[in-house]
Amino acid sequence: MKFFASCALLIYTSLCFAQGPAKPISDEILESIKKDVWIPFMEAYDQLDSQKIKSIHTKDIVRQMVDQNKIETGENYLENFGGFLASVKDHGNKLGIAFAILNTAINETEDVAIQTGYYQLSSQNEGDPSLIVRGYGYFNVGLRKENGTWKIWMDSDKHTDISEDDFNNCEIIYKL
């Protein structure tokens, strides 16, 4: 009996932890996600455009703020996010954000993807001569296609202590 239990455990472990070669993600898919999500995201920060930031998210978005042990969803989250950008604009300040993509995974039908990476947050407050990098975060987003356009349906992030060199040494970096 121990033999069969050991065999079952070995098979289960092999199935759960078997690793094959990484699935290649086409340049076309990466470019499509960049065009649909990351460029408008950066533009929304640059222009402090609350409508643009809302447009790249699904209506049923799930947002986890890891450092705050908090989850927001749907319209409530979208209104809060849009309100944040509007508040920055009302105070005469500026924002900037850049992204470094570390990993992309995609399903077989190529309509759901998950990306992980870092973001670099910058701001320009009264008295600052230009945008100043204020910090970095690690993110994990779920993306899905809606009517042929990639949108964020799940977003999770937390502060991370990386350097500017760490960020700039990533292979895929999106900046305006």
N, C-alpha and C positions, 0 to 999 in steps of 0.2 A: 504494500500500500504506500509506503514511504517513497518508493521508486516512482509511482504514478503521480504522487503529489509533487515530487521534485521536478518531474518532466512537465507537469502542468505549469508550475511556477516558471520554469525556464522558457516555455513557449510564450506565456503571458509577458514575461520580461522582454523577450525578443520582439514581440509585436509592439509593445508600448514604447520601447526605447530604441527600436531599430532606426538607424539613420542611413539614408541613402544619399545620393548626390543632391545638392540644392537644386530646386526647380528654377530654371532661368526665367527671368521676367523680361519681357521684350522691351526694347527702347520705346516702342510705340505706346505701350501701356504706361511706362514711367512718364513719358512726355505728356500723355493725356491727363494723368493725375496732376502733374505739375501745372498744366494749363487750366484745369478745372478747379483745383483746390489751392495749391500753394501760391501761385501768382496772385489770384484774387485776395487771398488771405493777407499777403504782404501789402498789396495795394490798399486794402481796407484799413490797415494800421497806418500806412503812410498818409492816406486821405481822411482818416478818422471817419470812415463811412460805415455807419451802423447797418444800413440796408445791405451793403455788399457782404459784410461779415455774416449776416443772417442767411444770405442767399446760398452760401457754400455749405450749409448744414441742413440735414434732414429735419423735418418737423418733429420727429420722435427722438431727437438727439439725446444721448446719455453722456453726461459730463462728470467725470470723477476728478476731484481735486485731492490728490493723495495726501499732501502735507496738511490739509485741513480736515481729513476724514469726512469729506462731504461729497454728496452727489446731487446734481441738478439735472432736470430733464425738460425736454420739450420747449414749449413757448416761454415758460418761466426763465429757463436758462438763456434763450435767445434774446429776450427782453433785457435781462441783466447784462449780457455781453454787449448788446447794442448801446445800452445806457452807459456802460463804462466808457466806450469810445466817445459818445456824445459829451460826457462829463469832461474828458480830457480836452476835447475840442473847445468846450465852453470856457475852460480855464486858460485857453491860449497856449496850451502845451502841444508837443508833438510826440509821436511814437514811431518806432520802427521794430520790425521783427525779421529775422532770417532763420532759415532752417537747414539742418544737416541731416540727410536721410541715411540711417544706418542699415535698415533692412526693409525689404518689401516681400510680403507673402500674398499669394492670390489663389482663389479657388479655381476649380476646373472650368467653370463657365465664364471665368474672367469678368465677373460682375461684383465681386466682393474682394476687398484687399485690406491688409493691415500693414501699416508702416510704423516703424519706430525710429527715433532719432533725437536730436537736440534742437532746441531753439535758442536764439540769442535775442534778448529783449533790450531795446534801447529807448531812451526818452530824451526829450529836450524840454527842460523846465525854464521858467523865467530866469534870465541871467546866464543860462548856458549858451555858449557860442554855436553849438551844433548838437546833434544826437550823441549821447554818451551811452556806452554799453553799461547796463545796470545789473545784468546777470544772465544765467543760463538755466535751462530746464531740460528735463528728459521727458519725451512724450511718446504715447502709444495711441494711434488713431485707427479706428475702423472706418473703412470707406466702402460705399456701395454706389452702383450706378442707378440713377433715377432718370428715366427718359434720355438715356445716352450720356448723361453727365455725372461725373464722380462727385459725391457729396460726403461730408463727414457725418457718420451716424453714432460714433462712439469716440470720446476724447478723454484721455487720462494723462495727467502730467504731474510732475513734481520738480522742485528745485534740485539742481545738481551742481557740484563743485568741479567744473572743468575749467580749463584755461582757454584763452582766445586761441592759442596755438592748437589745443586739442580740437576745438571746434573747426578751425580752418584746415586741419589735416584730414578731415573726413572726405571721402571720395565724392559724394554728391552733396553740393551746397547750393542753396537757392537764396539769392539776395536780389534786391531791386537795384 
